[in-house]
């Protein structure tokens, strides 16, 4: 079959990572490489919600749908409210993100988005070019960015999995405080990992309510539904509500399958290539930072740039933290509660946002229960962790 189209870059997958990179490239105008984005979905909908802390060093110019200056942590019948006015917690709905990205991409003739298309075979590398078979024709490209999840992912391929199920509800009565989110309503009765309720109120009568689990096992909608039902009963009581949006996701925490970048012209990117922060699952701002760096490298040097590696101290803390949670599932809620009780709020936020200093990291370590971490430390440091 003859080659019908030639490109400098093909982006496989038009999700958060793929669109973010394409949008950054589009900002370079005529200097942007000739790019094709291949996406199997036929349209974009409000299918997910991204949240992050505004640390003043956040990447991108996305205007959040909602910001909060206060958040709440609940545990064992008690509640603590924390001030985050200097680093507001922000929420961005995916439909707004998609609309912004698509508008930017459409403004650059060098970049095309093709919906309803998928690759029928894995790309082949011949004579310094990549060849991709679409449904009815063959295309070639100098470089590929592949944002698809790794194939045949096993449960043991991550230290922990973050699974969540949530719905956005709209009520006739005012039951929420829109100035304060519930970051974690820790479920002390959940013993197979960490379970908590997450409430993002956008108004007095509207909120996204999710049940989230950090566990060795991936949990699907049917697994999480009973816990979400309990959360809805707790926060909504007998009030009738309308469901305006639903989302379910499973994210790797400490993935062991981050691919080797053996080909300089073929790059794995996105959630399963190091974009998700191991200890929290936060990925949006990390993807934005990577997209900016990769786009700059492509335009100025014609080279791909992988997701940057985390600092060694951050890698160490994330790995140790996940190991402790994995091996002490029955006290996971207590560990998180103690973290917020004993450590100052800004240090925690900066740690979750990849910006913690050495001193802040040490403060976080000191705030955690000593015994579980001391037990995990020798095996971790001397490479005896077989998980």
C-alpha positions in Angstrom: 0.0 0.0 0.0 1.5 3.4 -1.0 2.2 6.0 1.6 -0.6 8.6 1.5 0.6 11.0 4.2 3.9 12.1 5.6 4.4 13.8 9.0 7.2 15.1 11.2 5.3 13.9 14.3 2.4 11.5 15.1 0.8 11.7 18.5 -1.1 8.5 19.3 -3.9 9.4 21.6 -5.7 12.7 22.0 -6.2 12.7 25.7 -4.7 15.1 28.3 -1.1 14.4 27.4 -1.6 14.2 23.6 -3.7 17.4 23.4 -1.4 19.3 25.8 1.7 18.6 23.7 -0.2 19.5 20.5 -1.5 22.7 21.9 2.0 23.7 23.1 3.3 23.0 19.6 0.5 25.0 18.0 1.7 28.1 20.0 4.9 28.1 17.9 3.0 28.9 14.7 4.8 28.1 11.5 7.8 26.7 13.5 5.6 23.8 14.7 6.4 20.4 13.1 3.8 18.9 10.8 1.8 16.9 13.3 -1.0 14.4 13.3 -3.0 13.4 16.4 -4.8 10.1 16.2 -7.7 9.6 18.6 -10.3 6.8 18.6 -13.1 8.7 20.2 -15.5 10.5 17.9 -16.2 13.5 20.1 -15.1 15.0 23.5 -17.3 15.1 26.5 -17.0 16.0 30.2 -15.5 12.6 31.1 -13.2 13.5 34.0 -12.1 16.2 36.5 -8.6 17.4 37.2 -7.5 19.0 40.4 -4.3 20.6 41.6 -2.8 23.1 43.9 -2.0 26.6 42.6 1.5 27.0 43.8 2.3 30.0 41.6 4.7 27.7 39.7 1.9 25.8 38.0 2.3 25.2 34.3 -0.2 26.2 31.7 -2.9 28.9 31.5 -6.0 26.9 32.2 -8.6 28.8 34.1 -10.1 26.6 36.8 -13.9 26.0 37.0 -13.6 26.4 40.8 -11.0 27.3 43.5 -11.1 26.7 47.2 -9.1 28.5 50.0 -10.0 26.0 52.7 -10.1 22.2 52.9 -11.3 19.7 55.4 -9.8 16.4 56.7 -12.2 14.1 58.6 -11.3 11.1 60.7 -12.9 9.1 63.5 -15.8 11.5 63.9 -13.6 14.6 64.1 -13.0 17.3 61.5 -10.1 19.7 60.9 -10.2 22.7 58.5 -7.0 23.9 56.9 -6.2 27.2 55.3 -4.7 27.0 51.8 -5.3 30.6 50.6 -1.7 31.0 49.5 -2.0 27.8 47.3 -5.7 27.4 46.4 -7.0 24.0 45.5 -8.3 24.2 41.9 -10.7 22.1 39.8 -10.8 21.9 36.0 -13.5 20.1 34.2 -12.3 18.1 31.1 -14.9 19.7 28.8 -13.4 23.1 29.3 -9.9 21.7 28.9 -10.8 20.0 25.7 -12.5 23.1 24.3 -9.4 25.2 25.0 -7.0 22.7 23.5 -9.0 22.1 20.4 -9.4 25.8 19.7 -5.6 26.3 20.0 -4.8 23.3 17.8 -7.3 24.4 15.2 -5.5 27.7 14.9 -2.4 26.1 13.5 -2.5 24.5 10.0 0.6 22.4 10.7 -1.4 20.3 13.3 -4.3 18.0 12.5 -6.5 16.1 14.9 -8.2 13.0 13.4 -11.1 11.6 15.5 -12.6 8.2 15.2 -9.3 6.7 14.0 -7.1 4.0 15.5 -4.0 2.2 14.5 -4.7 -1.3 13.2 -1.1 -2.5 13.8 1.8 -1.5 15.9 4.1 1.1 14.2 7.0 -0.3 12.2 10.5 1.4 12.1 12.2 1.2 8.7 15.1 3.3 7.4 14.8 6.0 10.2 11.0 6.4 9.7 7.9 5.1 11.4 5.1 3.6 9.4 1.5 3.4 10.8 -1.4 1.6 9.4 -4.7 3.3 9.9 -8.1 1.9 8.9 -7.7 2.5 5.2 -4.3 4.0 4.5 -0.6 4.1 5.5 1.2 7.1 7.0 4.8 7.8 7.8 6.4 9.9 10.5 9.9 10.9 11.7 8.8 10.7 15.3 6.0 9.2 17.4 4.6 10.2 20.9 2.5 7.3 22.1 0.2 8.1 25.1 -1.7 4.9 25.1 -1.6 2.7 28.3 0.9 -0.1 28.3 -0.6 -3.3 26.9 -1.4 -6.2 29.2 -1.1 -4.3 32.4 -1.1 -6.6 35.4 -2.2 -5.8 38.9 1.3 -6.3 40.2 2.6 -3.7 37.8 2.0 -0.9 40.3 2.8 -0.7 44.0 -0.7 0.6 44.6 -3.7 1.5 42.5 -5.9 4.6 43.0 -9.4 3.7 42.1 -12.3 6.1 42.3 -16.0 6.4 41.5 -17.8 9.7 41.7 -20.9 11.6 40.6 -21.7 15.2 40.4 -25.0 15.9 42.0 -27.4 18.8 41.8 -30.0 19.4 44.6 -32.9 21.8 45.1 -31.8 22.4 48.6 -28.6 24.1 49.7 -26.5 21.6 51.6 -22.9 22.4 50.7 -20.3 25.0 51.8 -18.9 26.1 48.4 -15.9 27.8 50.2 -14.5 24.6 51.5 -13.8 21.2 50.0 -13.5 17.9 51.8 -10.1 16.7 50.7 -10.3 13.5 52.7 -13.1 12.0 54.8 -11.0 9.0 55.9 -12.9 5.8 56.2 -11.5 4.0 59.3 -13.6 1.0 58.6 -12.0 0.3 55.2 -9.1 -2.1 55.9 -8.0 -3.2 52.5 -6.0 -0.1 51.8 -6.9 3.6 52.2 -10.5 4.5 51.6 -11.9 8.1 51.7 -14.7 10.4 50.5 -13.7 13.4 48.4 -16.3 16.3 48.1 -15.8 19.2 45.7 -18.7 21.7 46.1 -19.1 24.1 43.2 -22.1 25.8 44.8 -24.4 25.4 47.7 -26.5 22.8 45.9 -24.0 21.2 43.6 -20.9 19.0 44.2 -18.8 16.2 42.9 -18.8 13.4 45.5 -16.2 10.6 45.0 -15.1 7.5 46.9 -11.4 6.8 46.4 -9.3 3.8 47.3 -5.5 3.4 47.5 -5.1 -0.4 47.4 -3.0 -3.3 46.0 -6.0 -4.2 43.9 -7.8 -2.3 41.1 -11.4 -1.6 42.0 -14.1 -1.3 39.3 -17.4 0.5 39.4 -19.3 -2.4 40.9 -16.7 -2.7 43.7 -16.8 1.0 44.6 -20.6 1.6 44.2 -21.6 0.5 47.7 -19.0 2.8 49.3 -20.2 5.7 47.1 -23.8 5.0 48.1 -22.8 5.3 51.8 -21.1 8.6 51.0 -24.1 10.0 49.3 -26.3 9.0 52.2 -23.9 10.7 54.6 -23.6 14.0 52.7 -27.1 14.2 51.1 -29.3 12.5 53.6 -32.9 12.1 52.3 -32.6 14.9 49.8 -33.4 14.1 46.2 -30.7 14.9 43.7 -30.0 14.9 39.9 -26.9 13.3 38.6 -25.2 15.6 36.1 -21.9 13.8 35.6 -20.3 10.5 36.5 -16.7 9.4 36.4 -14.6 6.3 37.3 -10.9 5.9 37.0 -8.0 3.6 37.9 -4.5 5.2 38.2 -1.2 3.6 38.9 0.7 4.7 42.0 4.4 3.8 41.8 4.2 1.9 38.4 6.8 -0.7 37.8 6.2 -0.7 34.1 7.5 2.8 33.0 8.8 1.9 29.6 12.4 2.0 28.5 12.9 4.8 26.0 15.1 2.7 23.6 14.2 4.7 20.5 15.0 8.4 20.4 12.3 8.8 17.8 9.6 6.9 19.7 8.4 8.3 23.1 6.0 6.9 25.6 4.1 9.6 27.5 1.2 10.1 29.8 -0.2 8.4 32.9 1.6 5.1 32.3 4.9 6.7 31.5 5.6 8.6 34.7 3.2 11.4 34.5 1.2 10.4 37.6 2.9 11.3 40.9 3.4 7.9 42.7 2.3 8.9 46.2 -0.8 10.9 45.2 -1.8 10.2 41.7 -1.7 13.9 40.7 -0.8 14.1 37.1 -2.3 17.2 35.4 0.4 19.8 36.2 3.1 17.3 35.6 1.7 16.6 32.1 1.6 20.4 31.5 5.2 20.8 32.5 6.3 17.9 30.3 4.3 19.2 27.3 5.9 22.6 27.5 9.4 21.1 27.7 8.8 18.5 25.0 7.3 21.1 22.6 10.3 23.4 23.1 12.7 20.5 22.4 10.9 19.5 19.3 10.8 23.0 17.8 14.3 24.0 18.8 16.2 20.7 18.5 13.9 18.3 16.6 14.1 16.0 19.6 11.6 14.3 21.8 11.8 14.8 25.6 10.5 12.3 28.1 8.7 13.0 31.3 11.4 14.3 33.7 12.6 12.0 36.4 11.6 13.0 39.9 14.4 14.1 42.2 16.1 11.3 44.1 14.8 12.4 47.5 11.2 12.6 46.1 11.6 9.1 44.5 12.8 7.7 47.9 10.0 9.3 49.9 7.3 8.2 47.4 8.6 4.6 47.3 8.9 4.3 51.1 5.5 5.9 51.6 3.8 3.6 49.2 5.5 0.5 50.7 4.4 1.5 54.2 0.8 2.0 53.0 0.9 -1.3 51.1 2.2 -3.3 54.1 0.1 -1.5 56.8 -3.3 -1.2 55.1 -5.3 -1.4 58.3 -3.7 1.8 59.6 -3.5 3.7 56.3 -6.2 6.2 57.3 -4.5 6.8 60.6 -1.2 7.5 58.8 -2.8 10.1 56.5 -4.6 11.8 59.4 -1.4 12.0 61.4 0.4 13.6 58.4 -2.1 16.5 58.3 -2.2 16.8 62.1 1.5 16.9 62.7 2.9 18.7 59.6 2.3 22.2 58.4 -0.1 22.6 55.5 2.2 24.4 53.1 4.9 21.7 53.4 2.3 19.0 52.5 1.0 20.9 49.5 4.5 21.7 48.2 5.4 18.0 48.6 2.3 16.9 46.7 3.2 19.5 44.0 6.8 18.3 43.5 8.2 21.5 45.1 9.2 20.4 48.6 12.6 21.4 50.0 14.9 19.0 51.9 13.8 20.6 55.1 10.1 20.2 54.2 10.6 16.6 53.3 12.3 15.9 56.6 9.4 17.6 58.4 7.0 15.3 56.6 9.0 12.2 57.6 9.1 13.3 61.2 5.3 13.7 61.3 4.6 10.1 60.3 4.3 7.1 62.6 7.8 5.9 63.4 7.5 2.1 63.7 5.9 1.2 60.3 8.5 3.4 58.5 11.4 2.0 60.4 10.3 -1.6 59.6 10.0 -0.7 55.9 13.3 1.2 55.7 15.9 -1.6 55.8 14.3 -3.8 53.1 13.8 -0.7 50.9 17.3 0.7 51.3 19.1 -2.7 50.8 17.0 -3.7 47.8 15.2 -6.6 49.5 11.8 -5.4 48.4 10.3 -8.2 46.3 6.9 -6.5 45.7 
